[in-house]
């Protein structure tokens, strides 16, 4: 096991490298692949995402799923129409056009 991962501007100590290895193993990736996510989002967030993804996949495998329409109804949304769809078609929001002037 290397004592650190080094790049021109990056040096990762032994403790963080072990943390990176564990995260990569849980995610089914290599430490070299995971480092870009960790640098962008941080260890805590990446560990959260990997943990919650594994939890969701375990729920799906165990059959603990709720159909989309039922979930949306439970949340009080119109079945089949997402918040994004409502925003895009709202007259007050310009009928799907961006509210920001085009730069191009």
C-alpha positions as a Markdown table, in Angstrom:
| # | Residue | x | y | z |
|---|---|---|---|---|
| 1 | Unk | 0.0 | 0.0 | 0.0 |
| 2 | Unk | 1.4 | 3.4 | -0.9 |
| 3 | Unk | 1.9 | 5.9 | 1.9 |
| 4 | Unk | 0.4 | 8.7 | -0.2 |
| 5 | Unk | -1.1 | 9.5 | -3.6 |
| 6 | Unk | 0.8 | 12.3 | -5.2 |
| 7 | Unk | 0.2 | 14.5 | -8.2 |
| 8 | Unk | 1.8 | 17.8 | -9.1 |
| 9 | Unk | -0.5 | 19.7 | -6.7 |
| 10 | Unk | -2.0 | 16.9 | -4.6 |
| 11 | Unk | -0.6 | 14.9 | -1.7 |
| 12 | Unk | -2.9 | 12.6 | 0.3 |
| 13 | Unk | -1.7 | 11.3 | 3.6 |
| 14 | Unk | -2.0 | 7.7 | 4.7 |
| 15 | Unk | -5.2 | 8.2 | 6.7 |
| 16 | Unk | -7.0 | 9.9 | 3.8 |
| 17 | Unk | -5.6 | 7.4 | 1.3 |
| 18 | Unk | -7.1 | 4.6 | 3.4 |
| 19 | Unk | -10.4 | 6.5 | 3.5 |
| 20 | Unk | -10.2 | 6.9 | -0.3 |
| 21 | Unk | -9.5 | 3.2 | -0.8 |
| 22 | Unk | -12.5 | 2.2 | 1.4 |
| 23 | Unk | -14.8 | 4.7 | -0.5 |
| 24 | Unk | -13.6 | 3.4 | -3.8 |
| 25 | Unk | -14.2 | -0.2 | -2.8 |
| 26 | Unk | -17.7 | 0.6 | -1.6 |
| 27 | Unk | -18.4 | 2.5 | -4.9 |
| 28 | Unk | -16.9 | -0.3 | -7.0 |
| 29 | Unk | -14.3 | 2.1 | -8.5 |
| 30 | Unk | -10.6 | 2.6 | -8.2 |
| 31 | Unk | -9.0 | 5.2 | -5.9 |
| 32 | Unk | -7.7 | 6.9 | -9.0 |
| 33 | Unk | -11.2 | 7.3 | -10.3 |
| 34 | Unk | -12.7 | 8.3 | -6.9 |
| 35 | Unk | -10.1 | 11.0 | -6.2 |
| 36 | Unk | -11.7 | 13.4 | -8.8 |
| 37 | Unk | -15.1 | 13.1 | -7.0 |
| 38 | Unk | -13.5 | 13.6 | -3.6 |
| 39 | Unk | -11.6 | 16.7 | -4.7 |
| 40 | Unk | -14.7 | 18.2 | -6.2 |
| 41 | Unk | -17.2 | 17.2 | -3.5 |
| 42 | Unk | -15.3 | 16.2 | -0.4 |
| 43 | Unk | -15.0 | 12.9 | 1.4 |
| 44 | Unk | -18.1 | 13.4 | 3.6 |
| 45 | Unk | -20.4 | 14.1 | 0.6 |
| 46 | Unk | -19.0 | 11.2 | -1.5 |
| 47 | Unk | -19.3 | 8.8 | 1.4 |
| 48 | Unk | -22.9 | 9.9 | 1.9 |
| 49 | Unk | -23.8 | 9.4 | -1.8 |
| 50 | Unk | -22.2 | 6.0 | -1.9 |
| 51 | Unk | -23.9 | 4.9 | 1.3 |
| 52 | Unk | -27.3 | 6.2 | 0.2 |
| 53 | Unk | -27.0 | 4.7 | -3.2 |
| 54 | Unk | -26.1 | 1.3 | -1.7 |
| 55 | Unk | -29.1 | 1.7 | 0.6 |
| 56 | Unk | -31.4 | 2.4 | -2.3 |
| 57 | Unk | -30.1 | -0.5 | -4.3 |
| 58 | Unk | -30.6 | -2.8 | -1.3 |
| 59 | Unk | -34.2 | -1.5 | -1.0 |
| 60 | Unk | -34.8 | -2.2 | -4.7 |
| 61 | Unk | -33.4 | -5.7 | -4.5 |
| 62 | Unk | -35.6 | -6.4 | -1.4 |
| 63 | Unk | -38.7 | -5.1 | -3.2 |
| 64 | Unk | -39.1 | -2.1 | -1.0 |
| 65 | Unk | -40.2 | 0.3 | -3.7 |
| 66 | Unk | -43.1 | 2.6 | -4.2 |
| 67 | Unk | -44.5 | 3.2 | -7.7 |
| 68 | Unk | -43.7 | 6.8 | -9.0 |
| 69 | Unk | -47.3 | 7.8 | -9.2 |
| 70 | Unk | -48.0 | 6.6 | -5.7 |
| 71 | Unk | -45.0 | 8.4 | -4.3 |
| 72 | Unk | -45.9 | 11.7 | -6.1 |
| 73 | Unk | -49.5 | 11.5 | -4.9 |
| 74 | Unk | -48.3 | 10.9 | -1.3 |
| 75 | Unk | -46.1 | 14.0 | -1.7 |
| 76 | Unk | -49.2 | 16.0 | -2.9 |
| 77 | Unk | -48.0 | 16.4 | -6.5 |
| 78 | Unk | -50.0 | 15.9 | -9.6 |
| 79 | Unk | -49.4 | 12.4 | -10.9 |
| 80 | Unk | -47.1 | 12.5 | -14.0 |
| 81 | Unk | -46.2 | 16.2 | -13.9 |
| 82 | Unk | -43.0 | 17.1 | -12.3 |
| 83 | Unk | -42.1 | 20.4 | -10.6 |
| 84 | Unk | -39.8 | 21.0 | -13.6 |
| 85 | Unk | -42.6 | 20.5 | -16.0 |
| 86 | Unk | -44.9 | 22.8 | -14.1 |
| 87 | Unk | -42.2 | 25.5 | -14.0 |
| 88 | Unk | -41.6 | 25.1 | -17.8 |
| 89 | Unk | -45.2 | 25.5 | -18.7 |
| 90 | Unk | -46.1 | 28.3 | -16.2 |
| 91 | Unk | -47.3 | 31.5 | -18.0 |
| 92 | Unk | -45.5 | 33.5 | -15.3 |
| 93 | Unk | -42.2 | 31.9 | -16.2 |
| 94 | Unk | -42.2 | 32.6 | -19.9 |
| 95 | Unk | -43.6 | 29.4 | -21.3 |
| 96 | Unk | -40.4 | 27.4 | -20.9 |
| 97 | Unk | -38.1 | 30.2 | -22.0 |
| 98 | Unk | -35.2 | 31.0 | -19.8 |
| 99 | Unk | -35.5 | 34.1 | -17.7 |
| 100 | Unk | -31.9 | 34.9 | -18.3 |
| 101 | Unk | -30.9 | 36.8 | -21.5 |
| 102 | Unk | -29.0 | 34.8 | -24.0 |
| 103 | Unk | -25.2 | 35.4 | -24.1 |
| 104 | Unk | -25.0 | 34.1 | -27.6 |
